[in-house]
Amino acid sequence: EYNETTAVAKYWKNGVAVALTDGTKDSMARAILVSGTDVYVAGSESSENYQVAKYWKNGVAVTLTDGSKNSFAKGIAISGTDVYVAGSESSENYQVAKYWKNGVAVSLTDGTKYSGADAIVVVGSDVYVAGHEDNGTKIVAKYWKNGTAVTLTDGTQESSCTSIFVSGSDVYIAGYEHNGTNSVAKYWKNCVSVDLTNGTKHAMARSIFVSGNDVYVAGFEYNETTAVAKYWKNGVAVDLTDGTQSAEARSIFVVL
């Protein structure tokens, strides 16, 4: 939320705001996770010249990069006492997808092409990261399992993914793929795509959650002029807004 001049990273608990920075530098919170009584928030805060990836544990900042290059934290996961954060850091020429385990960086790409990581899940000893990488002409949706890339599209159209969920041996990814005219909201189950929209209007899937046999995806789809926030349960859309104002749904969680 902006003060008079500066963006302040914050979260809200039961509607009550908790500021994570003092408002002297631009900052942003992008992901949140609660583990026991601890609240973890991933994001970034500007230094003199660059954005610096960091996370906050109970409001105390942990800086992930040295501030000499732009970096961003976009996803966070907890496994036992280990903290995993997904994001990116600029190299000499390109943004590089990476994650940090307890502050130690693991690069997912070699830095020769633009890439980014948006979400992370840890299951046992396996680390799954969702994101994208340029193939030279298009941005391509992919995920990495323990650092090994799995490409989700053939690379002929722009695509990206922003959320990942692992259920047993099944890997679910939410994102979009362009059809040449519009972006199509979709998810992939074990690399097999499921379209959530028909491609006649611009749409994107932002978040995915699986509960039993039910697949929930949050995102948006345009009507004739305006983005409508919605979610899909097993492919059936539920509108969250009436379309008179632009809106997006960016996260979904199911509690039984």
C-alpha positions as CSV (number, residue, x, y, z in Angstrom):
1,E,0.0,0.0,0.0
2,Y,1.3,3.5,-0.9
3,N,1.9,6.1,1.7
4,E,2.3,9.6,0.3
5,T,5.2,8.7,-2.0
6,T,6.3,5.1,-1.4
7,A,4.9,1.6,-1.8
8,V,5.0,-0.3,1.6
9,A,5.0,-4.1,1.8
10,K,2.4,-5.4,4.2
11,Y,0.0,-8.2,5.0
12,W,-3.3,-8.1,6.7
13,K,-4.4,-10.6,9.4
14,N,-8.2,-10.6,9.9
15,G,-8.3,-7.2,8.1
16,V,-5.6,-5.6,10.4
17,A,-2.6,-4.4,8.4
18,V,1.0,-5.3,9.4
19,A,3.6,-3.2,7.7
20,L,6.8,-5.0,6.8
21,T,8.9,-2.0,5.9
22,D,9.2,1.6,7.3
23,G,8.1,3.2,4.1
24,T,11.3,5.0,3.2
25,K,11.9,2.7,0.2
26,D,9.6,1.1,-2.2
27,S,8.7,-2.5,-1.3
28,M,6.2,-5.2,-2.2
29,A,4.9,-8.4,-0.6
30,R,4.1,-11.2,-3.2
31,A,3.5,-14.4,-1.2
32,I,2.6,-15.5,2.3
33,L,2.7,-18.7,4.3
34,V,1.8,-19.5,7.9
35,S,3.6,-22.3,9.6
36,G,2.5,-22.9,13.2
37,T,2.6,-19.5,14.8
38,D,5.1,-18.1,12.3
39,V,4.2,-15.8,9.4
40,Y,6.5,-15.8,6.4
41,V,6.1,-13.3,3.6
42,A,8.2,-13.2,0.4
43,G,8.8,-10.0,-1.6
44,S,11.4,-7.3,-2.3
45,E,12.5,-3.9,-1.2
46,S,14.5,-1.3,-3.1
47,S,18.1,-0.4,-2.3
48,E,19.8,2.6,-3.8
49,N,19.6,1.4,-7.3
50,Y,18.0,-2.1,-7.4
51,Q,15.2,-4.2,-6.0
52,V,16.4,-6.7,-3.4
53,A,14.8,-10.1,-2.9
54,K,13.9,-10.9,0.7
55,Y,11.5,-12.5,3.0
56,W,10.1,-11.6,6.4
57,K,9.6,-14.0,9.3
58,N,7.2,-12.5,11.8
59,G,8.1,-9.1,10.4
60,V,11.9,-9.6,10.6
61,A,13.6,-9.2,7.2
62,V,16.0,-11.8,5.8
63,T,17.8,-10.4,2.7
64,L,18.5,-13.0,-0.1
65,T,20.8,-11.0,-2.4
66,D,23.6,-8.4,-2.0
67,G,21.7,-5.5,-3.7
68,S,24.1,-5.2,-6.6
69,K,21.5,-6.5,-9.1
70,N,17.8,-6.5,-9.4
71,S,16.2,-9.5,-7.7
72,F,12.7,-10.5,-6.7
73,A,11.1,-13.1,-4.4
74,K,7.7,-14.4,-5.6
75,G,7.0,-17.7,-3.8
76,I,7.8,-19.3,-0.5
77,A,7.6,-22.8,1.1
78,I,8.5,-24.2,4.4
79,S,9.8,-27.8,5.0
80,G,10.6,-28.5,8.6
81,T,13.1,-25.8,9.6
82,D,14.1,-25.1,6.0
83,V,12.8,-22.0,4.2
84,Y,12.6,-22.0,0.4
85,V,12.0,-18.9,-1.7
86,A,11.5,-18.8,-5.4
87,G,12.3,-15.8,-7.6
88,S,14.9,-14.3,-9.9
89,E,18.1,-12.3,-10.0
90,S,19.6,-10.4,-12.9
91,S,22.8,-11.7,-14.4
92,E,25.0,-9.6,-16.7
93,N,22.5,-9.7,-19.5
94,Y,19.3,-11.6,-18.3
95,Q,17.1,-12.3,-15.4
96,V,17.8,-15.8,-14.0
97,A,15.2,-18.1,-12.4
98,K,16.4,-19.4,-9.0
99,Y,15.4,-20.4,-5.5
100,W,17.1,-19.9,-2.2
101,K,17.2,-22.6,0.5
102,N,17.9,-21.0,3.8
103,G,19.4,-18.0,2.0
104,V,21.7,-20.1,-0.3
105,A,20.9,-19.5,-4.0
106,V,20.3,-22.3,-6.5
107,S,20.2,-21.1,-10.2
108,L,17.7,-23.0,-12.3
109,T,18.9,-21.7,-15.7
110,D,22.4,-20.8,-17.1
111,G,21.7,-17.1,-17.5
112,T,22.0,-17.1,-21.3
113,K,18.2,-16.5,-21.7
114,Y,15.6,-14.6,-19.8
115,S,13.9,-16.7,-17.1
116,G,11.9,-16.4,-13.9
117,A,10.5,-18.5,-11.0
118,D,7.1,-17.7,-9.6
119,A,6.1,-20.5,-7.2
120,I,7.7,-23.2,-5.1
121,V,6.5,-26.4,-3.4
122,V,8.6,-28.9,-1.4
123,V,7.5,-32.5,-1.0
124,G,9.8,-34.6,1.1
125,S,13.2,-34.1,-0.4
126,D,11.9,-32.9,-3.8
127,V,11.8,-29.2,-4.7
128,Y,9.3,-28.1,-7.4
129,V,9.5,-24.6,-8.9
130,A,7.2,-23.2,-11.5
131,G,8.1,-20.4,-13.9
132,H,9.2,-19.6,-17.4
133,E,12.2,-19.3,-19.7
134,D,12.8,-17.6,-23.1
135,N,13.5,-20.1,-25.9
136,G,15.0,-17.4,-28.1
137,T,11.7,-16.1,-29.6
138,K,9.0,-16.9,-27.0
139,I,8.6,-17.2,-23.3
140,V,7.8,-20.8,-22.4
141,A,6.1,-22.2,-19.4
142,K,8.0,-24.8,-17.4
143,Y,8.8,-26.2,-14.0
144,W,11.9,-27.6,-12.4
145,K,12.0,-30.7,-10.2
146,N,15.2,-30.8,-8.2
147,G,16.7,-28.4,-10.8
148,T,15.7,-30.5,-13.9
149,A,13.5,-28.5,-16.3
150,V,10.2,-29.9,-17.6
151,T,8.8,-27.9,-20.5
152,L,5.0,-27.6,-20.7
153,T,4.5,-26.2,-24.2
154,D,6.1,-26.6,-27.6
155,G,7.4,-23.0,-27.6
156,T,5.6,-21.8,-30.7
157,Q,3.4,-19.4,-28.6
158,E,4.0,-17.4,-25.5
159,S,3.2,-19.2,-22.3
160,S,3.9,-19.0,-18.6
161,C,2.9,-20.5,-15.2
162,T,2.6,-18.9,-11.8
163,S,1.4,-21.6,-9.5
164,I,2.2,-25.3,-8.7
165,F,0.6,-27.9,-6.6
166,V,1.8,-31.5,-6.0
167,S,-0.7,-34.2,-4.9
168,G,0.9,-37.6,-4.5
169,S,2.7,-38.3,-7.8
170,D,0.6,-35.7,-9.7
171,V,2.0,-32.3,-10.5
172,Y,-0.4,-29.5,-11.3
173,I,0.6,-26.2,-12.8
174,A,-1.6,-23.1,-13.5
175,G,-0.8,-20.5,-16.1
176,Y,-1.7,-19.6,-19.7
177,E,-0.7,-20.2,-23.3
178,H,-1.4,-17.8,-26.1
179,N,-3.3,-19.1,-29.1
180,G,-2.2,-16.4,-31.6
181,T,-5.0,-14.0,-30.7
182,N,-5.6,-14.3,-26.9
183,S,-4.0,-15.9,-23.9
184,V,-5.9,-19.1,-22.8
185,A,-6.2,-19.8,-19.0
186,K,-5.2,-23.4,-18.4
187,Y,-3.6,-25.8,-16.1
188,W,-1.4,-28.8,-16.7
189,K,-1.7,-32.1,-14.9
190,N,1.5,-34.1,-15.4
191,C,2.2,-32.0,-18.5
192,V,-1.2,-32.6,-20.1
193,S,-2.9,-29.3,-20.6
194,V,-6.5,-28.6,-19.6
195,D,-8.0,-25.4,-21.1
196,L,-10.2,-23.4,-18.8
197,T,-11.3,-20.8,-21.4
198,N,-12.1,-21.1,-25.1
199,G,-9.6,-18.5,-26.3
200,T,-12.1,-16.0,-27.7
201,K,-11.1,-13.6,-24.9
202,H,-8.0,-12.8,-23.0
203,A,-7.7,-14.9,-19.8
204,M,-5.1,-16.2,-17.3
205,A,-4.9,-18.7,-14.5
206,R,-2.9,-17.5,-11.5
207,S,-3.2,-20.1,-8.7
208,I,-4.2,-23.7,-8.3
209,F,-5.2,-25.9,-5.4
210,V,-6.2,-29.6,-5.4
211,S,-8.5,-31.1,-2.8
212,G,-9.2,-34.8,-3.2
213,N,-10.4,-35.2,-6.8
214,D,-11.3,-31.5,-7.2
215,V,-9.1,-29.0,-9.0
216,Y,-9.6,-25.3,-8.1
217,V,-8.0,-22.6,-10.2
218,A,-8.1,-18.8,-9.6
219,G,-7.6,-16.2,-12.3
220,F,-9.5,-13.9,-14.6
221,E,-11.1,-13.7,-18.0
222,Y,-12.1,-10.6,-20.0
223,N,-15.7,-9.9,-21.0
224,E,-16.0,-7.5,-23.9
225,T,-14.0,-4.7,-22.2
226,T,-13.1,-5.7,-18.6
227,A,-11.2,-8.4,-16.7
228,V,-13.6,-10.5,-14.5
229,A,-12.1,-12.2,-11.4
230,K,-13.1,-15.8,-11.3
231,Y,-12.2,-19.3,-10.2
232,W,-12.8,-22.7,-11.8
233,K,-13.8,-25.8,-10.0
234,N,-13.1,-28.9,-12.2
235,G,-13.3,-26.6,-15.2
236,V,-16.6,-24.9,-14.3
237,A,-16.2,-21.1,-13.9
238,V,-17.5,-19.1,-10.9
239,D,-17.5,-15.3,-11.4
240,L,-16.3,-13.3,-8.4
241,T,-17.0,-9.9,-9.8
242,D,-19.8,-8.5,-12.0
243,G,-17.4,-7.1,-14.7
244,T,-18.2,-3.4,-14.3
245,Q,-14.6,-2.9,-12.9
246,S,-11.4,-4.8,-13.8
247,A,-10.5,-7.4,-11.3
248,E,-8.2,-10.5,-10.9
249,A,-8.1,-13.4,-8.6
250,R,-4.4,-14.3,-7.8
251,S,-4.6,-16.9,-5.1
252,I,-6.9,-19.7,-4.0
253,F,-7.0,-22.0,-0.9
254,V,-9.5,-24.7,0.0
255,V,-10.3,-25.6,3.6
256,L,-12.5,-28.6,4.2
